[in-house]
């Protein structure tokens, strides 16, 4: 075995470059007898034939099961200490009307952070009382609409928003539930752009200013203060940051009880998932137990009742449930120096459907999806088709050395923050999203066509329909 010196230290040379690491792939992903990747009982070649590529594939049962398991883990952990929990699904990770319904059916609430995300939830017939509205710069119209329809809670991110929400609630004759987002100062162990509670940060208000802000909230008859909100970051594997944030917020929570009710405490979440075989994910049951232990201990020490605790797990529900299929266009070896060659495998998507690699230098895994091969593993970098040298989908992984044009590749763990960050860069249409379950598939979000892109251009003639030469792929029949 010859190890490519360009391989990072964390990446092990695989014995089998066809194997699927269970922690990275959805629970219903496997290899068919033919060797093709299957997700939810449907092979990658069949999905490619029906829907084209790039294609986001969501394992519906996996997403539903993770939602239910997370709900149950936190419910059980806090019931053991005399408390209750509310779990919010992160609409920003991935949201469609169908996925919103899955989450509501699993007993979760949903958090949204824009008028558009709110519109999707309402189109799914979600009860507004099951929604939380986030955001550091909500527009006046977004606030007004959220109050008017009876959103369950608005997270106040600044002192300015107190007056804005109070005025909207007064105008609509409502008493609006609000939470106050606190910048706890806890430094989460994650990428700098994913850490959301450091001192130099756009989110929330400092702990030192919280008491005055809560007094301002309580001065308005049109507002009801639910409690404090904290979110220290995203893609976090360790519990230590959450534990410290809980201690700091509970101390403030106890002080605020002297001035009135504080029924809830939102401790955020942002739990990490595995993107590569090197990632070690803390089990949700362990995280829930750690949360419950620190909350119970601090409440006992402070002599206060355990509040209702809200949790926002982030990508932990939908992230691993998703994968993206691509078709290989070109393969070429690039001599980096006299010692090493990097193999570039270019696919028909890229940073327009997965921005995370360019944005965060995120690492992903990749496997050939249409077959297996006994060729020796080769270190590859999967590149997109955009006019950017940073247009990389997978920075480091091994594929069989005979990977060729026309092969299908599958990148796992793309259910979160891939479609939601997708763009039309270089005028590529955003891919379709399909759900797979027990050998059946259906479109959640259809693929954008060139006509979709052109119809917003006011300089295009009324005959733009003729330019749409790419027909919509047919809907796949049940397998």
N, C-alpha and C positions, 0 to 999 in steps of 0.2 A: 504493500500500500504506500503510495507516494502522496504526501499531503501538500496541497498547493500552499505556498507561503503567503498567498493573499487571503487565505481563510482566517477570519478572526478567531481568537482563542476560545470563545464560547461555543463555536460551531464544531460539533464532533463529526468526523468523517464517518458516513453511514455504512453499515454492513449491507443495507438494502435501500437503495435510493427510491424504491417504490412504496416503502412502508409509510403508513399514516399514523403519526403520533396522536394518541387518543386525546390528549389535553388540548390539542390545537384544532382538531376537527370536530364538527357537530356529531352528536351521538349516533346519528343515523347515516353516517358516511362509512362506506366500505368499498371493497373491490368486488366487482362482479366476476363470475367464472371466466369471462373473457379477458379480465384484467382491467377493464375500464372502471374508473371511479363511479360510484353510485352515491347519491344523496337522496334520502327519503324514498329509496327504492327505484329511482330513475337514473339511468346512466348519463354520464356527461355527453357522450356522442348523441344520445337521443335529445337531450336538452339543447345542444348546439343545433341540431337539425331543425328543431321546432322553433327556437327563439333567436338563434344567432348569438354572436359574441361581440363585445364583452357582455357578460350576463351576470347579474347578481342573483344568487340562489339562496333562499331562506328556508332552513329546515324548520317547518312549522311546529312539529311536536317538540323539538329541542327547545325552541323559544318558549313555548307554553310551559314545558316542564321546569325550565329554569326559573320562570316567573313564580310558579307555584312553590318550588322548593325554597326560593329566597323568602317568599311570604311566610311559609311555614317555619323556616329556621328562626326568623326574627320573632314571630309570634310566640314560638315555644320558649325561646331564650328569655323574653321579657315577661311572659306569663309566670315563669319560675321565680321572678323577683317582684311579682305583683304589678306588672306594668302591661301596657298595650302599645302596639306599633301600627304605623301607616307607611306603606311602601309606595314610592312614586317612580313610575317608569320614566326614563329620560327621553322625551320626545326628540330632543336634538340629536340623539344617537342615530335613530332612524324612526321615521313616522310615516305611516300610511293609514288609511281608514281601517283596513283589515287588521293591521298590527295593533292599532288603538283598541279595537274590539277584543282581540286576544287578551290584552292586558287587563281590560275591565272585567272580562269573564274570569280571569285568574284572581280577581279581588284586589288588584292594584289601582292606585290613582295614577294620574299622568301629569308630568310637569311640562309646560310649554314656555317659550321665551320670545315669542313674536306673534303678531297678528296672524301670520300665515300658519304657524303651528296650531294656534287656537282654532283657525278655520278648519284644519284637517280634523281635529278632535271633534268639533261640533258636527262636521259632515258625517262622522262615524256615529252620531247620536249619543256621544258621551255626555252624561249629566254634568253641566258646568260645575256643580258642587264637588265633583271628583277631580277637578283641575287645580293645579297651582301655577301661578304666572310669575316667571322669573324675568331677569334682565336688568342691566345697569343703566339703560336709557330707553325706557318704555315711552312711546309717543303719547301725547295727550289723547289721541283717538284710540290707541290701544287700551289705555287705562279706562277711558270712558266706556268702551265696548265691553271690557272685562267686567266692570262693575255693573253695567246694565243687565248683562245676562246672568249674573250671580256666580261668578267664578269663586270656587271654594276658598282660596287664599291668594293674596297678592304679596309677593316678597318685596319689601321696600329695600332698595339698594342705596338710598341716599336720603338726606334730610329733605331735599327738594321734593321727593316723591310723597312725603307725608301729606303735604298740603294739596298736591295734585290729586291723590286718591281720595282724600277727605272731601274735597270739593266735588268730585265726580259722584261720590256716594251720597252726599247731601243733595245734589241735583237730581238723583234718581230715587231719592227717598229710601235708601238702603243703609244698613250697617254692614260695612265691608270688613271681613276677616283679613288681618294682615300679619305677616311675620317681618322681623327686622334682621337683615343680613349683617352679620358681624364678621369683621376681619380679625380672626383670633390671633394672628401672628405665628401660627404653627407652620413650620416649613415641612411640607410633605415631600417624601422621597419619590420624585417623579421628574419628568421633563420640565424645564423652567416655564414653558408656555402652558403646562397643564397644572401648575401649582397656583391655586387661586386664593390663598390666605396669607401670602407674604405681605410685609408692610407696604412696599412700593407696588401697589396693585389697584386696578380699577374697580374691583368688586367690594361692596360692603362698606361699613364704617368701623373705625377703630373701637376696641373694647372701651377705651376711656371715654368715648363720646356716647356710648349706648344709653346710659341712664337718662341723659337729657333728651335723647331722641324718643325714648319710650314715654317720657313725660309729655312730650309733644303729641305723640300718638293718642295717649289717654285723654288729652285735652279736647279731643274731637268726639262728639256724640255719634258721628257717622262712621267711626272706626272701632273695631274690636281687636285688641292686641292678643294674638294667639301665643306668641313666644318668639324666641330667638332662632335664627337660622345660621348654620355654618356649613361651609363646603371648602375643604382644604385642598382639593385637587382631584385629579383623575388618573386612572391607570396606576393605582396604588396597591402594593402587595402587602405592606406591613400594617399592623394594627396600632403601632405606637403613636403615630400622628393623630389618629382618631381618638385614642384614649386621652392624650393631652388636651386636644380641643374640647372634649367632653368635660374634662375637669374645669377648664377655664370658663366655659359657658355655664356650667351648673353653678359655679360660684356667683356669677352675675345673675343667673336665674333666681337664686335664693334671695339676693338683694332686692330684685324686682317684685318678689311676692309681697313685700311689705307695702307696696303701693296698689295692689290689686291682683286679680287672677292672672296666672300664666300657665294655661292648661297644657301647652305643648313645648317640645324642644326638637328642632330639626337639626340632626347631626350630619346631614349630607351623606356622602358615600364615595362614589367614584372608584369602586373596587376593580382591581386589575384582572385581566384575562391573559391566557398564554397565546402569544403570537409565534413563538418558536419552541422547539423542544427543550431549550435551555431555561425557559421561564418557569418558575415555581410559584404556583398560585395558592394562596391561603384558602382553604375550604370555607365556604360561606357559613357553615355551622360554627366554625371556630371564630370567625369575625363577629357573628351574632352573639356568641357567648362572651367575647371580649367586650363588646358594647354594653351588654346587659350587666356584666360584672362591674364595670367602672361606674355606670350610671347608678346602680343599686348602692355601691359602696359610698359614692360621693353624696348621694341623697341621704343615706343614713348618717354620714358624718355631719352634714349640714342640718339635719333634723327637718327635712322637707319630704313631701310625698313624691313618689316617682311619677314624672309627667308622662303623657303620651309622647312617644318618641317617633318622629318621622325619619325615614331613611330614603336616600336617593342613590341607588346602586350604580347608576350610569350604564356603561357598556356591558356589565356582567350578565345581563339577560339576553341581549340580542347579538352581541359581538361574535361569539363562537358559533352561533346558529347560522351565520352567513358565510358564504364563499363566493369567489368571483371566478368565472370561466373566461379564458382568453384563447385565441388561436395564434400559433406561432407564425410569424411572417418571415423573419430572417434569423440566421445564426452565424456569428462570426467570432473568431478568436483574435484578441488584441494582446500583443506582446507588451506587457507593462515594463519589464526590464529583462535582463538576460536570464533571470531565474524563473520567471513566472508568466503565465498567460491567463488572461481573464476571458471567459466565454460570455459574450453578450447574446442573450436570447430576446429578440424584440417581438412584442405582441401588439394586438390591434386595439389596445386601450392605453392606459397610462395615468398620468397625473390628473387627467380630467375625471377619472373614476375612482382614483385612490390618491388623494393629496397628502396623506399622512407621512409617506416616506420622504417626500420633498420637504414637508413642513416641519417634521419632528426628527428626521433621520430614523424613522421607525423601522424595525426589522420585521419581516414576514417570512413565511415558509412557502414552498411551492412544490407541486408534484405534477408529473405527466398524468393527464386525466383520461386519455383515450386508450391506453394500453399499459402494459408493464414491459420491462426490459431487463436483460441480464448484463447489459453493457456496464463497464466500470463507471462509478460515479465521477462526475466532473463538476468542479466549482463553477457556478453560473451567477450572472447578474441579469435579472429580468428587467428589460427596459421597455418604455412606452414608445409611442410613435410621434410624440410632440416635439416641437422645435426648441427643446431645452436640454442641456446636458444633465440637468438634475432630474429629468423625467425618468425616474426609476421606480419600479413597483416592488421588486424584491432585491435587496442589496446583496445578500449572501445566502446561498443554499446550494445543495448538491442535487443534480438531476442525472439520470443515466446519460452517458456520454454520447449516445446516438440521438439525442433530442434533435428534431428536424422541423423544417417548415411544414405546416399543416397539422402538426401535433396540437392537441388541446392541453392547456395548462390550467390548473386550479390553484388559487391562492386562498387558504382558509382564513378564518377569523376576520372577515371583512363586513360583518353585519352591522357594525357601528362606525359612524363617522367616515364612511366612504361614499355611499349615495348622498348623504346629507351634505357633504362637502364637494360634491361633484359640480363640474362646470362645463361650459361649452368652449373651452379653450381650443384654438385652431378650428373652431366651428364643428367640433364633434358633437353629435347628439348624445345625451345621457343614456346609459344602458337601461334596459328593462330590468324589473325586479320580479322574480317569480317565486312563489311558495311551492314547496314540494312536501308531500305527506303520503306515506303508504302507497307509493306507486302512482300517485296522481299529482298533477301540477296545475297551477293557475297563475295568471298574471296579476300582480299586485299594482304595479306601475308600468305602463307600456313604454316601449322604447321611443325616444324622440327621433323624428325623421328630419330630413333636410327641409321639408315643407314647414315643419314646426319652427325651425330656425329662421326661415325666410319670411314667414308671415308677419313677423314683428317689424320687418324692415319696410319703412314707408316708401322707399324708392322702388320696390318690387311691383311689377305690373299685376293687374287683377288675374292674369293667367298663371300665377305662381304654382297652381296645382300641377301643371305640366312638368315642373322642375322636380317633383317628388318622384324620382325614378326608382326609389327603393321601397318596394311594397312592404307593408307590415308583415312580419313572419306570422304564419298561421298559429292559432291556439293549439296547444298540444292535446291530443286525445288521451284519455286515461290509459295507463299501461296495464 
